Amino acid sequence: MPLDLPKPVAAYFTADRDRGDSDAIVRCFTEDAVVKDEGRTHVGRSAIAAWKAEASTKYNYTSEPIALENAGDKTIVTSHLVGDFPGSPIDLRYIFAFDGDRIASLEIKV
């Protein structure tokens, strides 16, 4: 059964799957959003665009959300990633916080 993801989360995973449109990822975030991934912090839409562009050119992967939970003001999505990166396959936790209908913060953890 498909997960009933919040709109900004569904838009994020759809844009991540369709890597040809990097602007689609950026539109999911607020202007001053923060992303934490692989020990690095990316602040603002331009930094987030650079982060996604680097990851998309560095690795080939698929990401499939498999679980959803709410923890206070956070939405946590577990996604199964398979690709040509070290440690593949792996399940990652995407911890989202929102500002309206956009992502204000995203932290990706093992």
Jmol script that loads the backbone (N, CA, C; Angstrom):
load data "model"
ATOM      1  N   MET A   1       0.844  -1.180   0.000  1.00  0.00           N
ATOM      2  CA  MET A   1       0.000   0.000   0.000  1.00  0.00           C
ATOM      3  C   MET A   1       0.891   1.246   0.000  1.00  0.00           C
ATOM      4  N   PRO A   2       0.673   2.167  -0.919  1.00  0.00           N
ATOM      5  CA  PRO A   2       1.497   3.382  -0.977  1.00  0.00           C
ATOM      6  C   PRO A   2       1.292   4.234   0.280  1.00  0.00           C
ATOM      7  N   LEU A   3       2.346   4.939   0.665  1.00  0.00           N
ATOM      8  CA  LEU A   3       2.275   5.812   1.827  1.00  0.00           C
ATOM      9  C   LEU A   3       1.530   7.101   1.475  1.00  0.00           C
ATOM     10  N   ASP A   4       0.799   7.640   2.435  1.00  0.00           N
ATOM     11  CA  ASP A   4       0.108   8.915   2.258  1.00  0.00           C
ATOM     12  C   ASP A   4       1.029  10.025   2.770  1.00  0.00           C
ATOM     13  N   LEU A   5       1.999  10.386   1.925  1.00  0.00           N
ATOM     14  CA  LEU A   5       3.007  11.377   2.308  1.00  0.00           C
ATOM     15  C   LEU A   5       2.417  12.785   2.278  1.00  0.00           C
ATOM     16  N   PRO A   6       2.836  13.652   3.210  1.00  0.00           N
ATOM     17  CA  PRO A   6       2.444  15.065   3.118  1.00  0.00           C
ATOM     18  C   PRO A   6       2.895  15.633   1.769  1.00  0.00           C
ATOM     19  N   LYS A   7       2.163  16.608   1.260  1.00  0.00           N
ATOM     20  CA  LYS A   7       2.444  17.153  -0.079  1.00  0.00           C
ATOM     21  C   LYS A   7       3.902  17.548  -0.304  1.00  0.00           C
ATOM     22  N   PRO A   8       4.527  18.319   0.619  1.00  0.00           N
ATOM     23  CA  PRO A   8       5.920  18.704   0.342  1.00  0.00           C
ATOM     24  C   PRO A   8       6.868  17.507   0.307  1.00  0.00           C
ATOM     25  N   VAL A   9       6.578  16.483   1.096  1.00  0.00           N
ATOM     26  CA  VAL A   9       7.416  15.283   1.118  1.00  0.00           C
ATOM     27  C   VAL A   9       7.229  14.494  -0.179  1.00  0.00           C
ATOM     28  N   ALA A  10       5.987  14.344  -0.595  1.00  0.00           N
ATOM     29  CA  ALA A  10       5.715  13.657  -1.859  1.00  0.00           C
ATOM     30  C   ALA A  10       6.391  14.387  -3.017  1.00  0.00           C
ATOM     31  N   ALA A  11       6.318  15.719  -3.009  1.00  0.00           N
ATOM     32  CA  ALA A  11       6.963  16.513  -4.064  1.00  0.00           C
ATOM     33  C   ALA A  11       8.477  16.316  -4.033  1.00  0.00           C
ATOM     34  N   TYR A  12       9.064  16.260  -2.837  1.00  0.00           N
ATOM     35  CA  TYR A  12      10.503  16.057  -2.703  1.00  0.00           C
ATOM     36  C   TYR A  12      10.917  14.713  -3.314  1.00  0.00           C
ATOM     37  N   PHE A  13      10.248  13.637  -2.935  1.00  0.00           N
ATOM     38  CA  PHE A  13      10.630  12.322  -3.436  1.00  0.00           C
ATOM     39  C   PHE A  13      10.355  12.183  -4.938  1.00  0.00           C
ATOM     40  N   THR A  14       9.305  12.817  -5.434  1.00  0.00           N
ATOM     41  CA  THR A  14       9.040  12.808  -6.879  1.00  0.00           C
ATOM     42  C   THR A  14      10.150  13.547  -7.615  1.00  0.00           C
ATOM     43  N   ALA A  15      10.535  14.702  -7.118  1.00  0.00           N
ATOM     44  CA  ALA A  15      11.610  15.481  -7.755  1.00  0.00           C
ATOM     45  C   ALA A  15      12.936  14.740  -7.676  1.00  0.00           C
ATOM     46  N   ASP A  16      13.182  14.029  -6.573  1.00  0.00           N
ATOM     47  CA  ASP A  16      14.422  13.268  -6.422  1.00  0.00           C
ATOM     48  C   ASP A  16      14.468  12.122  -7.430  1.00  0.00           C
ATOM     49  N   ARG A  17      13.330  11.525  -7.690  1.00  0.00           N
ATOM     50  CA  ARG A  17      13.247  10.428  -8.673  1.00  0.00           C
ATOM     51  C   ARG A  17      13.482  10.948 -10.091  1.00  0.00           C
ATOM     52  N   ASP A  18      12.938  12.132 -10.382  1.00  0.00           N
ATOM     53  CA  ASP A  18      13.048  12.735 -11.718  1.00  0.00           C
ATOM     54  C   ASP A  18      14.184  13.744 -11.704  1.00  0.00           C
ATOM     55  N   ARG A  19      15.404  13.285 -11.610  1.00  0.00           N
ATOM     56  CA  ARG A  19      16.562  14.155 -11.393  1.00  0.00           C
ATOM     57  C   ARG A  19      16.833  15.170 -12.504  1.00  0.00           C
ATOM     58  N   GLY A  20      16.136  15.117 -13.598  1.00  0.00           N
ATOM     59  CA  GLY A  20      16.390  16.035 -14.695  1.00  0.00           C
ATOM     60  C   GLY A  20      16.012  17.471 -14.388  1.00  0.00           C
ATOM     61  N   ASP A  21      15.151  17.695 -13.393  1.00  0.00           N
ATOM     62  CA  ASP A  21      14.670  19.037 -13.075  1.00  0.00           C
ATOM     63  C   ASP A  21      15.112  19.417 -11.663  1.00  0.00           C
ATOM     64  N   SER A  22      16.324  19.964 -11.551  1.00  0.00           N
ATOM     65  CA  SER A  22      16.849  20.304 -10.219  1.00  0.00           C
ATOM     66  C   SER A  22      16.035  21.417  -9.556  1.00  0.00           C
ATOM     67  N   ASP A  23      15.392  22.258 -10.343  1.00  0.00           N
ATOM     68  CA  ASP A  23      14.555  23.311  -9.766  1.00  0.00           C
ATOM     69  C   ASP A  23      13.377  22.731  -8.995  1.00  0.00           C
ATOM     70  N   ALA A  24      12.917  21.545  -9.381  1.00  0.00           N
ATOM     71  CA  ALA A  24      11.787  20.920  -8.691  1.00  0.00           C
ATOM     72  C   ALA A  24      12.135  20.618  -7.242  1.00  0.00           C
ATOM     73  N   ILE A  25      13.358  20.173  -6.992  1.00  0.00           N
ATOM     74  CA  ILE A  25      13.792  19.923  -5.598  1.00  0.00           C
ATOM     75  C   ILE A  25      13.808  21.232  -4.826  1.00  0.00           C
ATOM     76  N   VAL A  26      14.407  22.248  -5.401  1.00  0.00           N
ATOM     77  CA  VAL A  26      14.560  23.536  -4.715  1.00  0.00           C
ATOM     78  C   VAL A  26      13.196  24.139  -4.367  1.00  0.00           C
ATOM     79  N   ARG A  27      12.224  23.981  -5.239  1.00  0.00           N
ATOM     80  CA  ARG A  27      10.889  24.535  -4.986  1.00  0.00           C
ATOM     81  C   ARG A  27      10.203  23.881  -3.785  1.00  0.00           C
ATOM     82  N   CYS A  28      10.659  22.740  -3.352  1.00  0.00           N
ATOM     83  CA  CYS A  28      10.081  22.059  -2.186  1.00  0.00           C
ATOM     84  C   CYS A  28      10.454  22.762  -0.879  1.00  0.00           C
ATOM     85  N   PHE A  29      11.505  23.577  -0.889  1.00  0.00           N
ATOM     86  CA  PHE A  29      12.081  24.160   0.317  1.00  0.00           C
ATOM     87  C   PHE A  29      11.759  25.639   0.469  1.00  0.00           C
ATOM     88  N   THR A  30      11.778  26.109   1.725  1.00  0.00           N
ATOM     89  CA  THR A  30      11.677  27.545   1.980  1.00  0.00           C
ATOM     90  C   THR A  30      12.984  28.210   1.541  1.00  0.00           C
ATOM     91  N   GLU A  31      12.977  29.516   1.440  1.00  0.00           N
ATOM     92  CA  GLU A  31      14.168  30.258   1.008  1.00  0.00           C
ATOM     93  C   GLU A  31      15.374  30.006   1.909  1.00  0.00           C
ATOM     94  N   ASP A  32      15.126  29.896   3.214  1.00  0.00           N
ATOM     95  CA  ASP A  32      16.230  29.747   4.172  1.00  0.00           C
ATOM     96  C   ASP A  32      16.275  28.348   4.803  1.00  0.00           C
ATOM     97  N   ALA A  33      15.790  27.363   4.082  1.00  0.00           N
ATOM     98  CA  ALA A  33      15.757  25.989   4.588  1.00  0.00           C
ATOM     99  C   ALA A  33      17.159  25.471   4.904  1.00  0.00           C
ATOM    100  N   VAL A  34      17.197  24.469   5.762  1.00  0.00           N
ATOM    101  CA  VAL A  34      18.446  23.842   6.178  1.00  0.00           C
ATOM    102  C   VAL A  34      18.361  22.344   5.888  1.00  0.00           C
ATOM    103  N   VAL A  35      19.403  21.818   5.240  1.00  0.00           N
ATOM    104  CA  VAL A  35      19.513  20.377   5.004  1.00  0.00           C
ATOM    105  C   VAL A  35      20.800  19.895   5.648  1.00  0.00           C
ATOM    106  N   LYS A  36      20.684  18.798   6.430  1.00  0.00           N
ATOM    107  CA  LYS A  36      21.850  18.157   7.031  1.00  0.00           C
ATOM    108  C   LYS A  36      21.942  16.750   6.452  1.00  0.00           C
ATOM    109  N   ASP A  37      23.097  16.468   5.840  1.00  0.00           N
ATOM    110  CA  ASP A  37      23.303  15.169   5.206  1.00  0.00           C
ATOM    111  C   ASP A  37      24.802  14.873   5.157  1.00  0.00           C
ATOM    112  N   GLU A  38      25.165  13.654   5.459  1.00  0.00           N
ATOM    113  CA  GLU A  38      26.556  13.196   5.399  1.00  0.00           C
ATOM    114  C   GLU A  38      27.515  14.123   6.154  1.00  0.00           C
ATOM    115  N   GLY A  39      27.084  14.597   7.323  1.00  0.00           N
ATOM    116  CA  GLY A  39      27.943  15.429   8.157  1.00  0.00           C
ATOM    117  C   GLY A  39      28.098  16.867   7.699  1.00  0.00           C
ATOM    118  N   ARG A  40      27.341  17.258   6.689  1.00  0.00           N
ATOM    119  CA  ARG A  40      27.426  18.636   6.183  1.00  0.00           C
ATOM    120  C   ARG A  40      26.079  19.320   6.306  1.00  0.00           C
ATOM    121  N   THR A  41      26.096  20.632   6.458  1.00  0.00           N
ATOM    122  CA  THR A  41      24.884  21.427   6.567  1.00  0.00           C
ATOM    123  C   THR A  41      24.813  22.371   5.365  1.00  0.00           C
ATOM    124  N   HIS A  42      23.654  22.419   4.738  1.00  0.00           N
ATOM    125  CA  HIS A  42      23.423  23.244   3.549  1.00  0.00           C
ATOM    126  C   HIS A  42      22.268  24.195   3.881  1.00  0.00           C
ATOM    127  N   VAL A  43      22.534  25.497   3.781  1.00  0.00           N
ATOM    128  CA  VAL A  43      21.551  26.498   4.172  1.00  0.00           C
ATOM    129  C   VAL A  43      21.149  27.332   2.961  1.00  0.00           C
ATOM    130  N   GLY A  44      19.849  27.419   2.716  1.00  0.00           N
ATOM    131  CA  GLY A  44      19.324  28.223   1.618  1.00  0.00           C
ATOM    132  C   GLY A  44      19.171  27.414   0.343  1.00  0.00           C
ATOM    133  N   ARG A  45      18.312  27.919  -0.510  1.00  0.00           N
ATOM    134  CA  ARG A  45      17.977  27.196  -1.740  1.00  0.00           C
ATOM    135  C   ARG A  45      19.164  26.958  -2.669  1.00  0.00           C
ATOM    136  N   SER A  46      20.070  27.913  -2.797  1.00  0.00           N
ATOM    137  CA  SER A  46      21.198  27.709  -3.714  1.00  0.00           C
ATOM    138  C   SER A  46      22.126  26.616  -3.187  1.00  0.00           C
ATOM    139  N   ALA A  47      22.351  26.588  -1.876  1.00  0.00           N
ATOM    140  CA  ALA A  47      23.185  25.533  -1.291  1.00  0.00           C
ATOM    141  C   ALA A  47      22.506  24.175  -1.414  1.00  0.00           C
ATOM    142  N   ILE A  48      21.187  24.147  -1.259  1.00  0.00           N
ATOM    143  CA  ILE A  48      20.440  22.898  -1.394  1.00  0.00           C
ATOM    144  C   ILE A  48      20.497  22.411  -2.835  1.00  0.00           C
ATOM    145  N   ALA A  49      20.395  23.311  -3.793  1.00  0.00           N
ATOM    146  CA  ALA A  49      20.505  22.940  -5.208  1.00  0.00           C
ATOM    147  C   ALA A  49      21.876  22.341  -5.501  1.00  0.00           C
ATOM    148  N   ALA A  50      22.919  22.934  -4.958  1.00  0.00           N
ATOM    149  CA  ALA A  50      24.277  22.417  -5.170  1.00  0.00           C
ATOM    150  C   ALA A  50      24.445  21.040  -4.530  1.00  0.00           C
ATOM    151  N   TRP A  51      23.883  20.853  -3.338  1.00  0.00           N
ATOM    152  CA  TRP A  51      23.933  19.561  -2.648  1.00  0.00           C
ATOM    153  C   TRP A  51      23.272  18.470  -3.482  1.00  0.00           C
ATOM    154  N   LYS A  52      22.074  18.731  -3.980  1.00  0.00           N
ATOM    155  CA  LYS A  52      21.364  17.724  -4.772  1.00  0.00           C
ATOM    156  C   LYS A  52      22.074  17.468  -6.095  1.00  0.00           C
ATOM    157  N   ALA A  53      22.593  18.504  -6.719  1.00  0.00           N
ATOM    158  CA  ALA A  53      23.307  18.332  -7.986  1.00  0.00           C
ATOM    159  C   ALA A  53      24.537  17.451  -7.784  1.00  0.00           C
ATOM    160  N   GLU A  54      25.266  17.680  -6.703  1.00  0.00           N
ATOM    161  CA  GLU A  54      26.459  16.875  -6.421  1.00  0.00           C
ATOM    162  C   GLU A  54      26.083  15.411  -6.181  1.00  0.00           C
ATOM    163  N   ALA A  55      25.063  15.183  -5.366  1.00  0.00           N
ATOM    164  CA  ALA A  55      24.642  13.807  -5.072  1.00  0.00           C
ATOM    165  C   ALA A  55      24.133  13.104  -6.315  1.00  0.00           C
ATOM    166  N   SER A  56      23.425  13.830  -7.163  1.00  0.00           N
ATOM    167  CA  SER A  56      22.846  13.228  -8.366  1.00  0.00           C
ATOM    168  C   SER A  56      23.898  12.881  -9.412  1.00  0.00           C
ATOM    169  N   THR A  57      24.997  13.637  -9.451  1.00  0.00           N
ATOM    170  CA  THR A  57      26.049  13.322 -10.419  1.00  0.00           C
ATOM    171  C   THR A  57      27.042  12.318  -9.856  1.00  0.00           C
ATOM    172  N   LYS A  58      27.164  12.284  -8.537  1.00  0.00           N
ATOM    173  CA  LYS A  58      28.120  11.406  -7.878  1.00  0.00           C
ATOM    174  C   LYS A  58      27.637   9.951  -7.836  1.00  0.00           C
ATOM    175  N   TYR A  59      26.325   9.764  -7.643  1.00  0.00           N
ATOM    176  CA  TYR A  59      25.765   8.428  -7.475  1.00  0.00           C
ATOM    177  C   TYR A  59      24.531   8.224  -8.351  1.00  0.00           C
ATOM    178  N   ASN A  60      24.336   6.976  -8.754  1.00  0.00           N
ATOM    179  CA  ASN A  60      23.075   6.555  -9.360  1.00  0.00           C
ATOM    180  C   ASN A  60      22.343   5.759  -8.290  1.00  0.00           C
ATOM    181  N   TYR A  61      21.102   6.127  -8.018  1.00  0.00           N
ATOM    182  CA  TYR A  61      20.370   5.454  -6.959  1.00  0.00           C
ATOM    183  C   TYR A  61      18.867   5.576  -7.169  1.00  0.00           C
ATOM    184  N   THR A  62      18.146   4.693  -6.498  1.00  0.00           N
ATOM    185  CA  THR A  62      16.697   4.814  -6.406  1.00  0.00           C
ATOM    186  C   THR A  62      16.356   4.920  -4.924  1.00  0.00           C
ATOM    187  N   SER A  63      15.305   5.641  -4.636  1.00  0.00           N
ATOM    188  CA  SER A  63      14.860   5.859  -3.272  1.00  0.00           C
ATOM    189  C   SER A  63      13.369   5.592  -3.204  1.00  0.00           C
ATOM    190  N   GLU A  64      12.977   4.675  -2.327  1.00  0.00           N
ATOM    191  CA  GLU A  64      11.569   4.313  -2.204  1.00  0.00           C
ATOM    192  C   GLU A  64      11.120   4.467  -0.755  1.00  0.00           C
ATOM    193  N   PRO A  65      10.248   5.454  -0.465  1.00  0.00           N
ATOM    194  CA  PRO A  65       9.733   5.598   0.897  1.00  0.00           C
ATOM    195  C   PRO A  65       8.987   4.330   1.316  1.00  0.00           C
ATOM    196  N   ILE A  66       9.317   3.828   2.526  1.00  0.00           N
ATOM    197  CA  ILE A  66       8.703   2.584   2.983  1.00  0.00           C
ATOM    198  C   ILE A  66       7.979   2.731   4.325  1.00  0.00           C
ATOM    199  N   ALA A  67       8.197   3.827   5.047  1.00  0.00           N
ATOM    200  CA  ALA A  67       7.526   4.027   6.333  1.00  0.00           C
ATOM    201  C   ALA A  67       7.395   5.514   6.619  1.00  0.00           C
ATOM    202  N   LEU A  68       6.352   5.852   7.367  1.00  0.00           N
ATOM    203  CA  LEU A  68       6.041   7.242   7.695  1.00  0.00           C
ATOM    204  C   LEU A  68       5.621   7.307   9.146  1.00  0.00           C
ATOM    205  N   GLU A  69       6.170   8.287   9.885  1.00  0.00           N
ATOM    206  CA  GLU A  69       5.731   8.509  11.262  1.00  0.00           C
ATOM    207  C   GLU A  69       5.800   9.995  11.575  1.00  0.00           C
ATOM    208  N   ASN A  70       4.996  10.401  12.524  1.00  0.00           N
ATOM    209  CA  ASN A  70       5.018  11.779  13.000  1.00  0.00           C
ATOM    210  C   ASN A  70       5.546  11.780  14.416  1.00  0.00           C
ATOM    211  N   ALA A  71       6.453  12.709  14.700  1.00  0.00           N
ATOM    212  CA  ALA A  71       7.038  12.855  16.027  1.00  0.00           C
ATOM    213  C   ALA A  71       7.007  14.333  16.387  1.00  0.00           C
ATOM    214  N   GLY A  72       5.966  14.750  17.064  1.00  0.00           N
ATOM    215  CA  GLY A  72       5.812  16.163  17.387  1.00  0.00           C
ATOM    216  C   GLY A  72       5.623  16.964  16.115  1.00  0.00           C
ATOM    217  N   ASP A  73       6.490  17.954  15.901  1.00  0.00           N
ATOM    218  CA  ASP A  73       6.377  18.786  14.702  1.00  0.00           C
ATOM    219  C   ASP A  73       7.221  18.252  13.538  1.00  0.00           C
ATOM    220  N   LYS A  74       7.746  17.057  13.672  1.00  0.00           N
ATOM    221  CA  LYS A  74       8.578  16.443  12.629  1.00  0.00           C
ATOM    222  C   LYS A  74       7.822  15.320  11.933  1.00  0.00           C
ATOM    223  N   THR A  75       8.106  15.141  10.668  1.00  0.00           N
ATOM    224  CA  THR A  75       7.617  14.006   9.896  1.00  0.00           C
ATOM    225  C   THR A  75       8.833  13.194   9.500  1.00  0.00           C
ATOM    226  N   ILE A  76       8.827  11.915   9.838  1.00  0.00           N
ATOM    227  CA  ILE A  76       9.970  11.053   9.576  1.00  0.00           C
ATOM    228  C   ILE A  76       9.577  10.009   8.540  1.00  0.00           C
ATOM    229  N   VAL A  77      10.334   9.990   7.457  1.00  0.00           N
ATOM    230  CA  VAL A  77      10.112   9.023   6.391  1.00  0.00           C
ATOM    231  C   VAL A  77      11.333   8.130   6.298  1.00  0.00           C
ATOM    232  N   THR A  78      11.110   6.825   6.361  1.00  0.00           N
ATOM    233  CA  THR A  78      12.191   5.880   6.117  1.00  0.00           C
ATOM    234  C   THR A  78      12.115   5.512   4.651  1.00  0.00           C
ATOM    235  N   SER A  79      13.251   5.604   3.970  1.00  0.00           N
ATOM    236  CA  SER A  79      13.303   5.316   2.543  1.00  0.00           C
ATOM    237  C   SER A  79      14.405   4.300   2.271  1.00  0.00           C
ATOM    238  N   HIS A  80      14.102   3.371   1.392  1.00  0.00           N
ATOM    239  CA  HIS A  80      15.057   2.328   1.010  1.00  0.00           C
ATOM    240  C   HIS A  80      15.822   2.824  -0.217  1.00  0.00           C
ATOM    241  N   LEU A  81      17.146   2.968  -0.084  1.00  0.00           N
ATOM    242  CA  LEU A  81      17.995   3.432  -1.184  1.00  0.00           C
ATOM    243  C   LEU A  81      18.842   2.279  -1.697  1.00  0.00           C
ATOM    244  N   VAL A  82      18.889   2.175  -3.015  1.00  0.00           N
ATOM    245  CA  VAL A  82      19.720   1.183  -3.689  1.00  0.00           C
ATOM    246  C   VAL A  82      20.470   1.924  -4.780  1.00  0.00           C
ATOM    247  N   GLY A  83      21.802   1.720  -4.848  1.00  0.00           N
ATOM    248  CA  GLY A  83      22.562   2.412  -5.885  1.00  0.00           C
ATOM    249  C   GLY A  83      24.023   2.034  -5.859  1.00  0.00           C
ATOM    250  N   ASP A  84      24.821   2.865  -6.535  1.00  0.00           N
ATOM    251  CA  ASP A  84      26.250   2.605  -6.659  1.00  0.00           C
ATOM    252  C   ASP A  84      27.066   3.417  -5.657  1.00  0.00           C
ATOM    253  N   PHE A  85      26.550   3.550  -4.445  1.00  0.00           N
ATOM    254  CA  PHE A  85      27.248   4.277  -3.391  1.00  0.00           C
ATOM    255  C   PHE A  85      27.693   3.290  -2.309  1.00  0.00           C
ATOM    256  N   PRO A  86      28.713   3.644  -1.537  1.00  0.00           N
ATOM    257  CA  PRO A  86      29.184   2.753  -0.472  1.00  0.00           C
ATOM    258  C   PRO A  86      28.058   2.450   0.524  1.00  0.00           C
ATOM    259  N   GLY A  87      27.896   1.174   0.867  1.00  0.00           N
ATOM    260  CA  GLY A  87      26.888   0.782   1.837  1.00  0.00           C
ATOM    261  C   GLY A  87      25.539   0.425   1.252  1.00  0.00           C
ATOM    262  N   SER A  88      25.413   0.480  -0.071  1.00  0.00           N
ATOM    263  CA  SER A  88      24.140   0.166  -0.711  1.00  0.00           C
ATOM    264  C   SER A  88      23.853  -1.329  -0.599  1.00  0.00           C
ATOM    265  N   PRO A  89      22.595  -1.699  -0.399  1.00  0.00           N
ATOM    266  CA  PRO A  89      21.417  -0.867  -0.119  1.00  0.00           C
ATOM    267  C   PRO A  89      21.378  -0.453   1.344  1.00  0.00           C
ATOM    268  N   ILE A  90      20.586   0.589   1.607  1.00  0.00           N
ATOM    269  CA  ILE A  90      20.483   1.120   2.965  1.00  0.00           C
ATOM    270  C   ILE A  90      19.109   1.757   3.158  1.00  0.00           C
ATOM    271  N   ASP A  91      18.634   1.729   4.386  1.00  0.00           N
ATOM    272  CA  ASP A  91      17.417   2.454   4.738  1.00  0.00           C
ATOM    273  C   ASP A  91      17.836   3.719   5.472  1.00  0.00           C
ATOM    274  N   LEU A  92      17.397   4.854   4.964  1.00  0.00           N
ATOM    275  CA  LEU A  92      17.712   6.148   5.565  1.00  0.00           C
ATOM    276  C   LEU A  92      16.449   6.772   6.142  1.00  0.00           C
ATOM    277  N   ARG A  93      16.650   7.552   7.201  1.00  0.00           N
ATOM    278  CA  ARG A  93      15.540   8.298   7.804  1.00  0.00           C
ATOM    279  C   ARG A  93      15.646   9.754   7.373  1.00  0.00           C
ATOM    280  N   TYR A  94      14.577  10.253   6.807  1.00  0.00           N
ATOM    281  CA  TYR A  94      14.471  11.642   6.373  1.00  0.00           C
ATOM    282  C   TYR A  94      13.574  12.342   7.388  1.00  0.00           C
ATOM    283  N   ILE A  95      14.138  13.289   8.120  1.00  0.00           N
ATOM    284  CA  ILE A  95      13.404  13.976   9.175  1.00  0.00           C
ATOM    285  C   ILE A  95      13.065  15.378   8.669  1.00  0.00           C
ATOM    286  N   PHE A  96      11.789  15.583   8.404  1.00  0.00           N
ATOM    287  CA  PHE A  96      11.307  16.828   7.806  1.00  0.00           C
ATOM    288  C   PHE A  96      10.624  17.709   8.843  1.00  0.00           C
ATOM    289  N   ALA A  97      10.804  19.036   8.708  1.00  0.00           N
ATOM    290  CA  ALA A  97      10.003  20.039   9.404  1.00  0.00           C
ATOM    291  C   ALA A  97       9.509  21.001   8.336  1.00  0.00           C
ATOM    292  N   PHE A  98       8.329  21.550   8.551  1.00  0.00           N
ATOM    293  CA  PHE A  98       7.687  22.359   7.517  1.00  0.00           C
ATOM    294  C   PHE A  98       7.432  23.787   7.976  1.00  0.00           C
ATOM    295  N   ASP A  99       7.343  24.655   6.998  1.00  0.00           N
ATOM    296  CA  ASP A  99       6.848  26.012   7.184  1.00  0.00           C
ATOM    297  C   ASP A  99       5.782  26.166   6.111  1.00  0.00           C
ATOM    298  N   GLY A 100       4.520  26.047   6.512  1.00  0.00           N
ATOM    299  CA  GLY A 100       3.435  26.058   5.532  1.00  0.00           C
ATOM    300  C   GLY A 100       3.518  24.827   4.654  1.00  0.00           C
ATOM    301  N   ASP A 101       3.515  25.045   3.344  1.00  0.00           N
ATOM    302  CA  ASP A 101       3.545  23.914   2.406  1.00  0.00           C
ATOM    303  C   ASP A 101       4.935  23.666   1.834  1.00  0.00           C
ATOM    304  N   ARG A 102       5.972  24.139   2.529  1.00  0.00           N
ATOM    305  CA  ARG A 102       7.349  23.926   2.091  1.00  0.00           C
ATOM    306  C   ARG A 102       8.168  23.299   3.223  1.00  0.00           C
ATOM    307  N   ILE A 103       9.280  22.691   2.827  1.00  0.00           N
ATOM    308  CA  ILE A 103      10.187  22.068   3.785  1.00  0.00           C
ATOM    309  C   ILE A 103      11.101  23.153   4.368  1.00  0.00           C
ATOM    310  N   ALA A 104      11.105  23.261   5.698  1.00  0.00           N
ATOM    311  CA  ALA A 104      11.964  24.238   6.371  1.00  0.00           C
ATOM    312  C   ALA A 104      13.288  23.591   6.779  1.00  0.00           C
ATOM    313  N   SER A 105      13.232  22.290   7.084  1.00  0.00           N
ATOM    314  CA  SER A 105      14.468  21.591   7.398  1.00  0.00           C
ATOM    315  C   SER A 105      14.330  20.113   7.049  1.00  0.00           C
ATOM    316  N   LEU A 106      15.473  19.540   6.712  1.00  0.00           N
ATOM    317  CA  LEU A 106      15.557  18.128   6.387  1.00  0.00           C
ATOM    318  C   LEU A 106      16.881  17.616   6.937  1.00  0.00           C
ATOM    319  N   GLU A 107      16.796  16.548   7.727  1.00  0.00           N
ATOM    320  CA  GLU A 107      17.994  15.882   8.204  1.00  0.00           C
ATOM    321  C   GLU A 107      17.914  14.437   7.750  1.00  0.00           C
ATOM    322  N   ILE A 108      18.969  13.961   7.118  1.00  0.00           N
ATOM    323  CA  ILE A 108      19.013  12.588   6.610  1.00  0.00           C
ATOM    324  C   ILE A 108      19.981  11.799   7.466  1.00  0.00           C
ATOM    325  N   LYS A 109      19.468  10.695   8.054  1.00  0.00           N
ATOM    326  CA  LYS A 109      20.269   9.885   8.982  1.00  0.00           C
ATOM    327  C   LYS A 109      20.169   8.406   8.614  1.00  0.00           C
ATOM    328  N   VAL A 110      21.191   7.669   9.039  1.00  0.00           N
ATOM    329  CA  VAL A 110      21.165   6.206   8.885  1.00  0.00           C
ATOM    330  C   VAL A 110      20.272   5.643   9.972  1.00  0.00           C
TER     331      VAL A 110
END
end "model"
wireframe off; spacefill off
backbone 0.3
color backbone group
